[in-house]
Amino acid sequence: MCTGLVYIDSQSRPYLGNTMELSELLPWQVAYFPTGTAFTSQVAGKDPLTWTSTHAFAGMVVSTVLPQQGVPIDWRTFMIVRGVNDGGLALSHQAYGDTGETPASSSTDPMLEATQLGLWILGNFTTVADVKAALATQPVNATQSPMAGNVPFPLHLLVTDHTGASIVIEGADGSFIAHDNPVGVMTNGPYFEWHLTNLDNWTHLSNVDHSSATFGTATYTQPDSGIATSGLPASNASVGRFIRAVYYTNFVEKVADPDAAIQTLSAILNYFDRPRGATKDAPGSAGEGVQFGTGKASLAWSTEYTTHTMMADIMRGRFYIRPYTGLNWSVLDLAQLTGLTSVAFLPTTELDPMGGDLNAALLKAGAVAPATT
């Protein structure tokens, strides 16, 4: 369920790529939030936490309220799960089922709902160091998610900035901690530091083909290139995907041109693309993991597939998205949306399968919602 990875080009510019695997298509939107957007986070029994964004940002969002037929979407219910801001910061959320309940407290000090972490980060910060410092003093509530059976915030976050530095924000016993991420990769469970320890078992990996060997008195030769990847784990489980993501981000060609870097990242992400039906899980099986959905009756068997693939060009403030039905990338450019003064959004189901420029559609949708709460 979802792979996030950071590709660094030969000029030390970072690009964030990720896939999203789910068994059900949720009502996703592409959204733009201008500088000066006001937000409120309200945890029951606490004083409200308010902030006004100092950065414009955009990405993919979903409402935290179960959709109702005929009821318009209110952008104030949005949770951003993938995004990039104009200050050189990008993030992605991925499934993680071990956050735990928020510890009880009698304090009425403002808390941040975990579902609004992404909005808070992209609207306020430019470096992961600043995010980490702010999170150390900002209590976060492990929001129960209707989209995941009301379990405590079943996600963790990969955050990357324009320097290439990365952190993973992960809940443990209901408290949220920022972990330094030296490899720029995140998948799902187990907890993030377990994945880093597991890398000790993969020091043999190399992208250099060893194409011949002598056994007894005879020499045998591999008839094709690519034997180096035979040591990679093949399954789509999170542990194997973590290792594969580290391999590809470390060993693929480091190009100099940003457009070529985006093409390279796109090629890397193809290795994590999952078609519907490639694997199936029986209802209630451990393999289902965190189940996200709208409460509708599901099939007897579930199959996770790559509903969307996304990329962020962090330095240029560009966000790319390709749905399962898409053949090419759709792209928005924050620099071309500065004329918007209100939140703008459009359903991902309206994206052209052939891809293209999203800026005109977002500019047209800019009057849909006010920019203040």
Secondary structure as UniProt FT lines:
FT   STRAND          3..8
FT   TURN            10..11
FT   STRAND          14..22
FT   STRAND          29..33
FT   TURN            35..36
FT   STRAND          38..41
FT   TURN            44..45
FT   STRAND          49..52
FT   STRAND          57..63
FT   TURN            69..70
FT   HELIX           75..77
FT   STRAND          78..85
FT   TURN            86..87
FT   STRAND          89..95
FT   STRAND          112..113
FT   HELIX           114..116
FT   HELIX           117..124
FT   HELIX           128..135
FT   TURN            136..137
FT   STRAND          140..141
FT   STRAND          144..145
FT   HELIX           146..148
FT   TURN            149..150
FT   STRAND          151..152
FT   STRAND          155..161
FT   TURN            162..163
FT   STRAND          166..172
FT   TURN            173..174
FT   STRAND          175..180
FT   TURN            182..183
FT   STRAND          185..186
FT   HELIX           192..198
FT   HELIX           199..202
FT   TURN            203..204
FT   STRAND          212..215
FT   TURN            216..217
FT   STRAND          218..221
FT   HELIX           227..231
FT   HELIX           238..251
FT   HELIX           258..269
FT   HELIX           270..272
FT   TURN            276..277
FT   TURN            283..284
FT   HELIX           286..288
FT   STRAND          305..313
FT   TURN            314..317
FT   STRAND          318..323
FT   TURN            324..325
FT   STRAND          330..333
FT   HELIX           334..336
FT   TURN            338..339
FT   STRAND          344..347
FT   HELIX           348..350
FT   TURN            353..354
FT   STRAND          356..357
FT   HELIX           359..364
FT   HELIX           365..367
//
